[in-house]
Amino acid sequence: MFVIVIPKLNNWKMLPLFSIVMVTGYTKEYVTQFSH
């Protein structure tokens, strides 16, 4: 789904925020899988 969202981020100022959200979501998913 991120592949579909990335092209919509025409404003480069949104990239840092998007990166933080993506990394946070990935970290939570990784921790969830690792805890199980």
N, CA, C and O of each residue as an XYZ file, in Angstrom:
144
protein
N       0.834     -1.205      0.000
C       0.000      0.000      0.000
C       0.868      1.254      0.000
O       0.456      2.309     -0.484
N       2.073      1.127      0.548
C       2.970      2.284      0.589
C       3.387      2.682     -0.821
O       3.618      3.859     -1.099
N       3.481      1.695     -1.707
C       3.883      1.965     -3.091
C       2.846      2.842     -3.777
O       3.178      3.632     -4.661
N       1.581      2.700     -3.366
C       0.502      3.489     -3.973
C       0.484      4.899     -3.386
O       0.112      5.854     -4.068
N       0.884      5.026     -2.126
C       0.830      6.320     -1.442
C       2.009      7.213     -1.817
O       1.854      8.428     -1.942
N       3.190      6.614     -1.996
C       4.403      7.387     -2.262
C       4.273      8.356     -3.445
O       4.648      9.519     -3.298
N       3.759      7.936     -4.611
C       3.657      8.866     -5.738
C       2.765     10.066     -5.446
O       2.897     11.104     -6.095
N       1.865      9.940     -4.483
C       0.955     11.043     -4.159
C       1.649     12.114     -3.329
O       1.140     13.227     -3.192
N       2.827     11.775     -2.766
C       3.542     12.745     -1.933
C       4.391     13.648     -2.815
O       5.615     13.525     -2.854
N       3.721     14.564     -3.529
C       4.438     15.486     -4.410
C       5.214     16.515     -3.603
O       6.207     17.064     -4.082
N       4.763     16.778     -2.375
C       5.431     17.761     -1.525
C       6.561     17.081     -0.771
O       6.317     16.220      0.074
N       7.800     17.465     -1.075
C       8.972     16.819     -0.457
C       9.000     17.036      1.044
O       9.687     16.305      1.759
N       8.264     18.033      1.540
C       8.248     18.297      2.986
C       7.509     17.191      3.734
O       7.673     17.035      4.945
N       6.697     16.426      3.009
C       5.932     15.357      3.651
C       6.752     14.077      3.780
O       6.378     13.168      4.522
N       7.875     14.006      3.055
C       8.688     12.787      3.075
C       9.216     12.442      4.464
O       9.116     11.282      4.865
N       9.779     13.399      5.224
C      10.275     13.070      6.575
C       9.163     12.518      7.459
O       9.368     11.532      8.168
N       7.989     13.142      7.425
C       6.872     12.687      8.251
C       6.422     11.299      7.814
O       6.143     10.435      8.646
N       6.354     11.093      6.492
C       5.946      9.794      5.961
C       6.946      8.720      6.352
O       6.575      7.588      6.661
N       8.234      9.097      6.334
C       9.286      8.134      6.696
C       9.140      7.714      8.153
O       9.273      6.535      8.484
N       8.862      8.693      9.029
C       8.704      8.396     10.455
C       7.508      7.465     10.670
O       7.592      6.503     11.433
N       6.402      7.754      9.996
C       5.199      6.931     10.139
C       5.454      5.516      9.625
O       5.035      4.537     10.243
N       6.152      5.419      8.478
C       6.422      4.106      7.887
C       7.345      3.293      8.783
O       7.108      2.106      9.009
N       8.408      3.936      9.298
C       9.355      3.232     10.170
C       8.670      2.815     11.468
O       8.896      1.714     11.970
N       7.824      3.709     12.013
C       7.116      3.391     13.255
C       6.188      2.196     13.052
O       6.145      1.284     13.877
N       5.447      2.215     11.942
C       4.532      1.113     11.641
C       5.290     -0.181     11.427
O       4.853     -1.241     11.875
N       6.439     -0.102     10.734
C       7.246     -1.292     10.472
C       7.812     -1.836     11.772
O       7.861     -3.049     11.979
N       8.244     -0.920     12.661
C       8.812     -1.344     13.942
C       7.754     -2.046     14.791
O       8.024     -3.084     15.394
N       6.545     -1.473     14.833
C       5.470     -2.083     15.617
C       5.130     -3.466     15.072
O       4.900     -4.401     15.839
N       5.098     -3.596     13.740
C       4.773     -4.886     13.129
C       5.873     -5.893     13.430
O       5.594     -7.059     13.707
N       7.131     -5.439     13.376
C       8.266     -6.324     13.644
C       8.243     -6.789     15.095
O       8.466     -7.965     15.380
N       7.972     -5.855     16.017
C       7.935     -6.197     17.440
C       6.786     -7.169     17.709
O       6.923     -8.099     18.503
N       5.654     -6.945     17.040
C       4.498     -7.826     17.231
C       4.824     -9.240     16.776
O       4.495    -10.205     17.466
N       5.469     -9.372     15.617
C       5.820    -10.697     15.107
C       6.908    -11.331     15.969
O       6.906    -12.542     16.189
N       7.836    -10.509     16.457
C       8.949    -11.027     17.249
C       8.471    -11.481     18.628
O       8.976    -12.462     19.174
N       7.488    -10.758     19.190
C       6.990    -11.103     20.522
C       6.258    -12.444     20.482
O       6.249    -13.183     21.466
N       5.653    -12.747     19.349
C       4.970    -14.032     19.202
C       5.976    -15.070     18.720
O       5.619    -16.232     18.526
